[in-house]
Amino acid sequence: MTTSNTNLRRHPGLNLGPSHGKAHEEAESVVFGFWVFLMSDLVTFAMFFAIYATSIQATAGGPGNADIVDVTSIALQTGSLLISSLLFGVATVAMKYHSSKRVVILWLLASLAFGLCFLGLEIRDFIDAAEKGAVPMRSSYLSSYWALVGLHGLHVSVGSLMILVVCVQIAFFGFASDVKTRVLRLGLYWHFLDIIWIGIFSVVFLPGLLS
């Protein structure tokens, strides 16, 4: 396998190689650093998962898991987030194969639309839970539930804002090396949130769906 082909496997969407000199070297260190950030973020989520796991029975007579889980909403949220991640991947592939800026931006905006759909459904679920009296102050269980699910929602909100930012950067600066690395890192972040959501679905929502 040639050096170029090897590099394309290491940096999907970038098309950077040794011939790019400094840009190639910076991509290596920047992407590695972002992986370190993601792993540290994973540790943070792990702590929130652990707190939730130890608080499942601590409902203090208030609403429990089965009382606040909406099957339809959770299914739509899961589908929206997975489709959003898929569309972001399509945008990355389009960038890799030198599609126009407009095409890549449209794919990114489509990904953003599904991400916002996810957030809208999640906010509606929080409002419904509050109307049922399932507020964070009610019990340790609900405090951990709001903290874990809310932390993920906060991450999705930040990611949605960053999608808009990279769309603006692509529109103004095209596919410059630094813009490409930002898109790649944002893609890693967006897919990472999918993995966290699968964990939340399995640990938080699935027991409620089966109750």
C-alpha positions in Angstrom: 0.0 0.0 0.0 1.4 3.4 -0.9 2.1 6.2 1.6 -0.8 8.2 0.2 -3.3 5.4 0.6 -2.1 4.7 4.1 -2.6 8.3 5.0 -6.1 8.4 3.6 -7.0 5.6 5.9 -5.5 7.4 8.9 -7.2 10.7 8.1 -10.6 10.1 6.4 -11.8 13.4 5.0 -8.5 15.2 5.2 -6.4 14.1 2.2 -3.3 15.3 3.9 0.0 13.6 3.4 3.7 14.0 3.8 3.8 16.3 0.8 1.7 18.7 2.9 4.6 19.1 5.3 3.6 21.1 8.4 -0.1 20.7 7.8 0.3 16.9 7.9 2.3 17.0 11.1 -0.1 19.3 12.8 -3.0 17.1 11.9 -1.3 14.2 13.7 -0.8 16.1 17.0 -4.1 17.9 16.9 -6.2 14.8 16.3 -4.3 12.9 18.9 -4.9 15.7 21.4 -8.6 15.6 20.6 -8.7 11.9 21.3 -7.2 12.6 24.7 -10.0 15.1 25.3 -12.7 12.6 24.3 -11.2 10.0 26.7 -11.2 12.5 29.5 -14.9 13.4 28.7 -15.6 9.7 28.7 -14.3 9.5 32.3 -16.7 12.3 33.2 -19.7 10.5 31.7 -18.5 7.3 33.5 -18.8 9.1 36.8 -22.3 10.3 36.0 -23.3 6.7 35.0 -21.9 5.4 38.2 -23.9 7.9 40.3 -27.0 7.1 38.4 -26.5 3.3 38.9 -26.3 3.8 42.6 -29.3 6.0 42.8 -31.9 3.9 40.8 -33.7 2.8 43.9 -33.5 6.1 45.7 -36.8 7.5 44.5 -38.0 8.6 47.9 -41.5 7.6 46.9 -41.5 9.8 43.9 -41.6 9.0 40.1 -39.3 6.2 39.0 -37.8 5.1 35.8 -41.0 3.7 34.2 -43.0 6.8 35.1 -40.9 9.2 33.0 -39.9 7.1 29.9 -41.9 7.8 26.7 -41.3 5.0 24.3 -42.2 6.9 21.2 -40.0 9.9 22.1 -37.0 7.8 23.0 -37.3 5.9 19.7 -37.5 9.2 17.8 -34.6 10.7 19.7 -32.4 7.6 19.0 -33.3 7.6 15.3 -32.6 11.3 15.0 -29.2 11.2 16.6 -28.1 8.2 14.6 -29.3 9.7 11.3 -27.5 13.0 12.3 -24.3 11.1 12.8 -24.7 9.3 9.5 -25.3 12.5 7.6 -22.2 14.0 9.3 -20.2 11.1 8.0 -21.6 11.7 4.5 -20.4 15.3 4.8 -16.9 14.1 5.7 -16.8 11.8 2.8 -18.0 14.5 0.4 -15.2 16.8 1.7 -12.7 14.0 1.2 -13.6 13.6 -2.4 -13.5 17.3 -3.2 -17.2 18.0 -3.4 -18.2 21.7 -3.6 -18.4 23.7 -0.5 -22.1 24.0 -1.0 -22.6 20.3 -1.0 -20.6 19.7 2.2 -22.4 22.5 4.0 -25.8 21.2 3.0 -24.9 17.7 4.4 -23.7 19.4 7.6 -26.9 21.4 7.9 -28.9 18.3 7.4 -27.0 16.6 10.2 -27.6 19.7 12.3 -31.4 19.5 11.6 -31.6 16.0 13.0 -29.5 17.0 16.0 -31.9 19.9 16.8 -34.8 17.5 16.4 -33.2 15.3 19.0 -32.7 18.3 21.3 -36.3 19.4 20.8 -37.7 16.0 21.8 -35.4 15.8 24.8 -36.5 19.2 26.1 -40.1 18.2 25.6 -39.4 15.1 27.7 -37.9 17.1 30.5 -40.9 19.4 30.5 -43.3 16.5 30.7 -41.2 15.0 33.5 -41.4 18.3 35.4 -45.1 18.4 35.0 -45.4 15.0 36.6 -43.4 16.2 39.5 -40.2 14.4 38.4 -37.9 17.4 39.1 -34.3 17.0 40.2 -35.0 18.1 43.8 -37.6 15.3 44.3 -35.1 12.5 44.8 -31.6 11.3 44.4 -32.7 9.2 41.5 -34.2 12.1 39.6 -31.2 14.3 40.4 -28.9 11.7 38.8 -31.3 11.2 35.9 -31.5 14.9 35.0 -27.7 15.3 35.5 -26.8 12.4 33.2 -29.3 12.9 30.4 -28.9 16.7 30.7 -25.1 16.5 30.4 -25.5 14.6 27.2 -28.0 17.1 25.9 -25.6 19.9 26.8 -22.9 18.2 24.7 -25.3 17.9 21.8 -26.1 21.6 22.1 -22.4 22.5 22.0 -21.9 20.2 19.0 -24.8 21.8 17.2 -23.4 25.2 17.6 -20.0 24.0 16.4 -21.6 22.6 13.2 -22.8 26.1 12.4 -19.4 27.5 13.1 -17.6 25.0 10.8 -20.3 25.7 8.1 -19.4 29.4 8.2 -15.7 28.6 8.1 -16.1 26.3 5.1 -18.1 29.1 3.4 -15.4 31.7 4.0 -12.2 29.7 3.9 -13.0 26.6 1.9 -11.3 23.4 2.6 -8.1 24.8 4.2 -6.1 22.3 6.2 -7.1 23.7 9.5 -10.8 23.7 8.6 -10.5 20.1 7.5 -9.0 19.1 10.9 -11.8 21.0 12.7 -14.4 19.1 10.7 -12.7 15.8 11.5 -12.5 16.5 15.2 -16.1 17.7 15.3 -17.1 14.4 13.5 -15.3 12.4 16.2 -17.1 14.4 18.9 -20.5 13.9 17.2 -20.0 10.1 16.8 -18.8 10.0 20.4 -22.1 11.4 21.5 -23.8 8.5 19.7 -21.9 6.0 21.7 -22.8 7.9 25.0 -26.4 7.9 23.9 -26.4 4.2 23.3 -25.1 3.8 26.9 -27.8 6.1 28.2 -30.5 4.2 26.2 -29.3 0.9 27.6 -28.8 1.9 31.2 -31.5 4.6 31.7 -34.3 4.1 29.2 -34.3 0.4 28.4 -35.1 -0.7 31.9 -38.1 1.7 31.9 -39.3 0.5 28.6 -39.2 -3.1 29.8 -41.0 -2.3 33.1 
